[in-house]
Structure formats: C-alpha cells, structure tokens
Amino acid sequence: MHSLHGALSESLYIYEPTISAALKHSQEPHILSMGLGLAYNELIALALLATADKKHFSLASYEKEDFLNQSLVLWLQEKTHALTATYDLILSQISEHFKLSSQDLKSYAQESWLNGLWILNGELPHHSSPQKKFHALLYDAFSGKSDKDLWEEGRLNMFFHNYADPDSCFLSTYAATGNLTRALKTQGFHVEKKKGFGVKRESTWASRQKKT
C-alpha cells in the first residue's frame, strides 16, 4: 500500500496530463475513470475542471466495490462514516496542490454529483456502448493478477472502441503490457511508454486525434 501522499503523487504523475490534455482539446470534456478507489483521480479531475471554470462536462466513475461507491456518497452528503477522515485528508492535499480551498473543491464536487455531471457507476459492463464517448480514459483498474479480464486484449479492444471519442481521446494508466499496447494501436492510438512511478519501470500514455 502507498501512503496517502505517495498515492496522490502517483495519481498526479500518471493521470493529470491526460485530464489536462482532454480539457485543452475539448470545450465539453467527457472523462472516464476506471477504478474509483478513494477518488484521487476524480478529485484531481474536478480540481482541474474547477480551475478551468468548466460548466459543461461529464465525469463517469466505474467501481465494482459497492463499499467504495457508498462511502463516497455518504461523504458527499456530509454524513460521517469509516472513510470520512481519509477523504477529508485527500481533499485537503489535492486542494493545496491546485491552490484551491478545500470547501470550494468539495462544494464543486457535491454540485457536480447532485447535478448529474459526475456519475458513480458500478462495474463496467462487458458489452456496452455509452451515449457519450470520452475524451479522457483514466485506466486505474486493479492489475491483471486480480482483474484478469480487464486486461485481456479483446476486452481492451472493445473498451477503446466503445468508449473512446473517435476525434480526440487521451489515455493513461500505470501499466505497460503487450495486450494494452496492441489494443491501443489497433484502435488508432499513438502509444508512448513513459517511466513508471516509483519502482515501476514503465507506464503508458496514449493519444488519438483526428487529422485536420
């Protein structure tokens, strides 16, 4: 397990560039986060959206562990629970990093959730095609040892085909596997291997943009 500070540093290193790229290239960015966890990536995305004063966007989180979804909803509702102090600390660290007040960022998160801009979903369906395609894919699923199907080449191919915006999409993940690279290239992404965080050797950043 990372310390909370280490987890934040890794999330910023791996996922912030992808969110920033999506905001730069889309007036109404749609962001998908695979693996809610403790909502690091979501709160980073919301901090960037708030800083950019975005009023029109969508943020979709997918998490198969009901406890994590339910805990976050309780926190957003200002109800005390087992993870309240953890979420408060993460909020404080992210707010400090982006030079925002914790209350302003939490209010932005609450309003985004209440207004349906931020949707908390359960496990990603195997076969689905959303109404909106996404400009940023934050692929933070558990490793192939515990979630093997999420890292199979065929499943990745289908995911990128169904969820990635055809004109402008950016992806990042802590992983760097052959299945992932092949699936991304099959779906027209330019793949860049970058140094991993900490002891991890490599991570992946990919982009797909329509040529003008």
C-alpha positions as MATLAB code, in Angstrom:
seq = 'MHSLHGALSESLYIYEPTISAALKHSQEPHILSMGLGLAYNELIALALLATADKKHFSLASYEKEDFLNQSLVLWLQEKTHALTATYDLILSQISEHFKLSSQDLKSYAQESWLNGLWILNGELPHHSSPQKKFHALLYDAFSGKSDKDLWEEGRLNMFFHNYADPDSCFLSTYAATGNLTRALKTQGFHVEKKKGFGVKRESTWASRQKKT';
ca = [
       0.000    0.000    0.000;
       1.155    3.534   -0.736;
       0.952    6.246    1.864;
      -1.794    8.726    1.032;
       0.848   11.231   -0.059;
       2.516    8.641   -2.303;
      -0.814    7.682   -3.837;
      -1.555   11.314   -4.636;
       1.876   11.815   -6.186;
       1.362    8.753   -8.388;
      -2.126    9.875   -9.451;
      -0.831   13.312  -10.372;
       2.109   11.852  -12.299;
       0.099    9.265  -14.241;
      -3.328   10.829  -14.729;
      -3.137   14.631  -14.519;
      -1.522   15.012  -18.001;
      -4.379   13.052  -19.591;
      -7.065   15.124  -17.906;
      -5.274   18.337  -18.839;
      -4.972   17.228  -22.480;
      -8.701   16.469  -22.639;
      -9.567   19.879  -21.195;
      -7.258   21.567  -23.698;
      -8.737   19.826  -26.739;
     -12.432   19.750  -25.844;
     -14.838   22.530  -24.932;
     -17.073   19.990  -23.180;
     -14.749   17.245  -21.903;
     -16.032   13.800  -21.045;
     -13.815   11.922  -18.606;
     -13.998    8.243  -17.651;
     -12.284    6.864  -14.567;
     -11.925    3.091  -14.403;
     -11.452    2.235  -10.745;
     -12.884    4.827   -8.332;
     -10.852    3.628   -5.360;
     -10.542    6.558   -2.947;
     -11.454    9.071   -5.686;
      -7.980   10.537   -6.180;
      -8.387   10.763   -9.949;
     -11.904   12.127   -9.701;
     -10.937   14.882   -7.279;
      -7.896   15.762   -9.404;
     -10.170   15.973  -12.455;
     -12.684   18.118  -10.585;
      -9.906   20.413   -9.357;
      -8.718   20.901  -12.942;
     -12.286   21.434  -14.167;
     -12.941   23.953  -11.405;
      -9.715   25.802  -12.152;
     -10.715   25.962  -15.833;
     -14.199   27.128  -14.775;
     -15.835   24.336  -16.780;
     -19.626   24.334  -16.542;
     -20.286   21.667  -19.164;
     -18.550   18.312  -18.743;
     -19.170   14.754  -17.669;
     -17.203   12.569  -15.280;
     -18.070    8.876  -15.098;
     -16.555    6.652  -12.419;
     -16.662    2.859  -12.505;
     -16.061    0.799   -9.360;
     -17.163   -2.773   -8.656;
     -16.751   -2.459   -4.873;
     -20.083   -1.177   -3.551;
     -18.474   -0.114   -0.269;
     -16.325    2.479   -2.030;
     -19.221    3.948   -4.007;
     -21.434    4.060   -0.931;
     -18.714    5.589    1.241;
     -18.083    8.377   -1.243;
     -21.797    9.160   -1.498;
     -22.015    9.427    2.296;
     -19.049   11.810    2.285;
     -20.636   13.935   -0.429;
     -23.813   14.006    1.664;
     -21.816   15.210    4.707;
     -22.566   12.002    6.616;
     -19.841   10.614    8.874;
     -18.555    7.119    8.101;
     -15.406    4.998    8.265;
     -13.607    6.813    5.430;
     -14.592   10.398    6.269;
     -11.176   11.364    7.660;
      -9.425    9.713    4.692;
     -11.498   11.592    2.115;
     -11.018   14.836    4.038;
      -7.247   14.387    4.004;
      -7.171   13.565    0.288;
      -9.371   16.592   -0.424;
      -7.036   18.797    1.604;
      -3.921   17.548   -0.219;
      -5.449   17.971   -3.677;
      -6.843   21.413   -2.826;
      -3.435   22.527   -1.588;
      -1.731   21.219   -4.732;
      -4.084   23.169   -7.012;
      -4.251   26.207   -4.709;
      -7.989   25.835   -4.093;
      -9.870   25.964   -0.819;
     -10.996   22.550    0.413;
     -14.550   23.783    0.883;
     -14.721   25.231   -2.632;
     -13.481   21.986   -4.175;
     -15.843   19.859   -2.100;
     -18.769   22.118   -2.996;
     -17.839   21.797   -6.676;
     -17.699   18.001   -6.292;
     -21.048   17.935   -4.490;
     -22.737   20.119   -7.085;
     -21.271   18.055   -9.917;
     -22.644   14.877   -8.349;
     -26.054   16.340   -7.495;
     -26.439   17.817  -10.986;
     -25.563   14.558  -12.716;
     -22.271   15.783  -14.157;
     -20.390   13.237  -12.046;
     -21.910    9.753  -12.185;
     -20.851    6.937   -9.873;
     -21.318    3.595  -11.586;
     -20.777    0.012  -10.538;
     -18.711   -2.462  -12.513;
     -18.200   -1.602  -16.185;
     -20.463   -3.853  -18.303;
     -18.695   -6.266  -20.642;
     -20.794   -5.199  -23.625;
     -21.976   -1.632  -23.647;
     -21.798    1.459  -25.804;
     -22.400    4.744  -23.968;
     -24.305    7.655  -25.443;
     -21.281    9.890  -24.926;
     -17.765    8.977  -25.997;
     -14.923   10.041  -23.720;
     -12.003   12.392  -24.273;
     -10.004   11.100  -21.301;
      -9.685    7.495  -20.152;
      -8.088    7.063  -16.734;
      -7.463    3.320  -16.630;
      -6.724    2.603  -12.986;
      -8.163   -0.899  -12.754;
      -6.518   -3.462  -10.495;
      -3.677   -5.440  -12.027;
      -4.195   -8.464  -14.240;
      -3.476  -10.747  -11.294;
      -6.736   -9.761   -9.598;
      -8.818   -8.471  -12.565;
      -7.530  -10.554  -15.453;
     -10.474   -9.895  -17.792;
      -9.972   -6.109  -17.673;
      -6.507   -6.521  -19.170;
      -7.289   -9.062  -21.890;
      -6.578   -7.778  -25.383;
     -10.063   -8.447  -26.703;
     -11.732   -6.729  -23.759;
      -9.406   -3.729  -24.080;
     -10.094   -3.519  -27.806;
     -13.832   -3.465  -27.184;
     -13.475   -0.899  -24.396;
     -11.458    1.537  -26.507;
     -13.762    1.047  -29.488;
     -16.921    1.671  -27.448;
     -15.792    4.402  -25.073;
     -13.027    6.463  -26.715;
     -14.046    9.562  -28.642;
     -13.080    8.967  -32.286;
     -11.845   12.524  -32.851;
      -9.936   13.272  -29.661;
      -9.086   10.896  -26.847;
      -6.240   10.538  -24.362;
      -5.464    7.602  -22.100;
      -3.134    6.973  -19.221;
      -2.515    4.029  -16.939;
       0.142    2.869  -14.507;
       0.508   -0.320  -16.578;
       2.552   -1.154  -19.672;
       1.605   -4.505  -21.186;
       1.657   -6.074  -24.618;
      -2.124   -6.571  -24.605;
      -2.660   -2.914  -23.778;
      -0.259   -1.625  -26.435;
      -1.667   -3.856  -29.168;
      -5.263   -2.925  -28.347;
      -4.477    0.780  -28.341;
      -2.657    0.593  -31.672;
      -5.488   -1.450  -33.188;
      -7.854    1.354  -32.222;
      -5.662    4.027  -33.798;
      -3.901    5.398  -30.709;
      -0.346    6.667  -30.713;
       1.270    4.927  -27.751;
       4.057    6.363  -25.635;
       5.828    4.393  -22.946;
       6.902    6.638  -20.101;
       8.813    5.991  -16.931;
       6.697    4.406  -14.246;
       6.129    5.907  -10.836;
       8.456    4.857   -8.049;
       9.775    1.334   -8.521;
       7.539    0.627  -11.523;
       9.562    0.519  -14.714;
       7.007    1.826  -17.222;
       3.570    3.387  -17.532;
       1.509    4.170  -20.632;
       0.224    7.385  -22.190;
      -1.673    7.289  -25.478;
      -3.498    9.719  -27.722;
      -5.815    9.566  -30.709;
      -6.696   12.731  -32.601;
      -8.447   13.188  -35.895;
      -6.199   14.686  -38.516;
      -7.391   18.022  -39.873;
];
